[in-house]
Amino acid sequence: MAAGAGTTRPRHGGRPGRQPTGRVALIAGGEEVSYAELETRAERLAKHLADHDIQAESLVGVALPRGIDAVVAVLAVLKAGGAYLPLDISYPAERLAYMLEDARPALLLSHSGVELPEWDGPVVYVDAT
């Protein structure tokens, strides 16, 4: 087999998994976010999660509409060392309440405008951080 056979080279010329920071990483709802901004936002939220004692093996509920904030939240949870519980906000409140009660996440990430079922755990509103 020839040298380099079976490998791919990213179009941007960098290492696989590393994107130029100025390029667009996400587009949602007319908003564009660069790789650098995505990294900055995820790091900022990850530090906030660490301040709430989220660490390895911590479970964090993510109840966000699909979009950039949801991607940032998932990346932040992973950067903090935790695992995320995806909570589809279109589910009935009873279903979400059951999922929260059953999984018992250490914290819930959401938006201030999202209607959540009653839950006695901490909630961090990503649109307020």
C-alpha positions in Angstrom: 0.0 0.0 0.0 1.4 3.4 -0.9 2.2 5.9 1.7 -0.9 7.9 2.7 -3.2 5.4 1.0 -6.4 5.1 3.0 -6.1 8.4 4.7 -7.9 11.6 3.9 -6.7 15.1 4.1 -9.0 17.9 5.3 -9.7 20.5 2.6 -8.6 23.3 4.9 -5.1 21.8 5.1 -5.0 21.3 8.9 -5.2 18.3 11.1 -8.4 16.3 11.1 -10.7 17.7 13.8 -9.1 21.1 13.8 -10.9 23.8 11.9 -9.6 27.3 11.1 -11.0 29.5 13.9 -12.5 32.1 11.6 -14.6 29.7 9.5 -18.3 29.3 10.1 -19.0 26.3 12.4 -22.7 26.6 12.8 -25.6 28.3 11.1 -29.1 28.3 12.7 -32.0 30.7 12.6 -30.0 33.2 10.5 -27.2 33.3 13.1 -23.6 32.2 12.1 -21.0 31.2 14.7 -17.3 30.7 13.9 -15.3 27.9 15.3 -13.5 30.4 17.6 -16.8 31.8 18.9 -18.2 28.3 19.4 -15.1 27.3 21.4 -15.2 30.5 23.5 -18.9 30.1 24.3 -18.5 26.4 25.1 -15.5 27.1 27.4 -17.4 29.9 29.2 -20.4 27.6 29.9 -18.1 24.7 30.8 -16.4 26.9 33.5 -19.9 27.9 34.7 -20.8 24.2 35.0 -17.6 23.5 36.8 -18.6 26.2 39.3 -21.8 24.2 39.9 -19.6 21.1 40.6 -20.3 19.4 37.2 -17.4 17.0 36.6 -16.7 13.5 35.4 -19.8 11.3 35.5 -22.1 14.2 36.3 -25.4 14.1 34.3 -26.7 17.4 33.0 -30.1 17.8 31.4 -30.2 19.8 28.2 -33.7 21.3 27.6 -33.1 23.7 24.8 -34.7 24.3 21.4 -32.6 23.1 18.5 -30.0 25.6 17.6 -26.6 27.1 18.4 -27.3 27.3 22.2 -28.1 23.6 22.2 -24.8 22.7 20.5 -22.9 25.0 22.8 -24.5 23.4 25.8 -23.7 19.9 24.7 -20.0 20.8 24.0 -19.8 22.6 27.4 -21.1 19.6 29.3 -18.6 17.3 27.5 -15.8 19.8 28.2 -16.7 19.8 31.9 -16.4 16.0 31.9 -20.1 15.3 32.3 -22.7 13.5 30.3 -25.8 15.1 28.9 -29.4 14.0 29.0 -31.2 15.4 25.9 -34.7 16.6 26.8 -36.8 17.4 23.8 -38.9 20.5 24.8 -41.7 19.4 22.5 -42.4 16.4 24.7 -45.4 16.6 27.0 -44.5 18.0 30.5 -45.4 14.6 32.1 -42.8 12.9 29.9 -40.1 15.4 30.7 -41.0 15.2 34.4 -40.6 11.4 34.3 -37.2 11.7 32.5 -36.0 14.2 35.1 -37.2 12.1 38.0 -35.8 8.9 36.6 -32.4 10.2 35.5 -31.9 12.8 38.3 -29.5 15.1 36.6 -27.2 17.2 38.7 -28.3 20.3 36.8 -30.6 21.4 34.0 -29.6 23.7 31.1 -32.4 25.6 29.5 -33.7 29.0 28.2 -35.6 31.4 30.4 -38.6 31.1 27.9 -38.8 27.3 27.9 -41.7 25.9 29.9 -40.2 23.2 32.1 -42.0 20.7 34.4 -41.7 21.1 38.1 -38.3 20.1 39.2 -36.4 20.8 42.5 -32.9 20.7 41.1 -30.8 23.7 39.9 -31.5 25.2 36.5 -29.0 27.3 34.6 -30.5 29.5 31.9 -28.0 29.7 29.1 -29.5 32.9 27.7 -28.8 34.6 31.0 -25.1 33.5 31.4 
